[in-house]
Amino acid sequence: MAAAGISSGCSSEESGTPSAQVPETSEVSSSTDPSLGGYEIPEPLELSPFSSRPCDLVAQDILDELGYDPEGTAKLEESDAVAAWGGPYCFWRARESGEGTLTVTILSGNAERGFGGLSGLRSLYEQGEFAYWEDATVLDYPAAYVSQWDRRADGECGISVGVSEEMAFSVMAGFYREDPDRACSVVSEVAEDVVGNLRGEA
């Protein structure tokens, strides 16, 4: 099974319908052409320094602004079976119970299996591994709204961002049942923050 992200904690077993819209702030990238086998990376960014501290990928102020407790729970490859398969990740819960969950994952597992970067994820989508794929950009980096289940109508959304030819990260948000479209807005905002932080480390 491919890893485009870690479950955001949604317990629904039924797939949602693709009626929820991707936020207007996400534009289809004119610099990407999956049919040619690749996505253009403006400048490779390094995720490996965060492998032992994935919660540091997101700034505390954006978490606070989105209503999350800035203290996330890190899951690392050596101590968590899900992280060992997909890659290290951090999980946050909203301060208000039931208001939202957020997960950011370094997709090192895909890279190790030869499906690294956004191109690798795209090939997995074309093999039927994912329920939807919506090309987008995040601060000029190629991205896609993608998940193994389409639960956007139920308030769950995922985005993956390619930061090098072989590496990507994903953001998943869930439990936005009262405002389903909010989930895609949240993952977009968090993904932008992650890319901005990675640029600052470069």
WOJONOR-V502766 format. One record per helix or strand. SS is the DSSP state (H for helix, E for strand). FROM is the first residue (numbers start at 1). LEN is the number of residues. If there is no record, write none. Layout:
BEGIN
SS,FROM,LEN  SS,FROM,LEN
END
This chain:
BEGIN
E,32,2  H,34,3  E,38,2  H,48,3  H,54,4  H,60,6  E,68,1  E,73,3  H,81,6  E,89,6  E,101,6  H,108,5  H,117,10  E,132,7  E,141,7  H,152,3  E,157,6  E,168,7  H,181,21
END
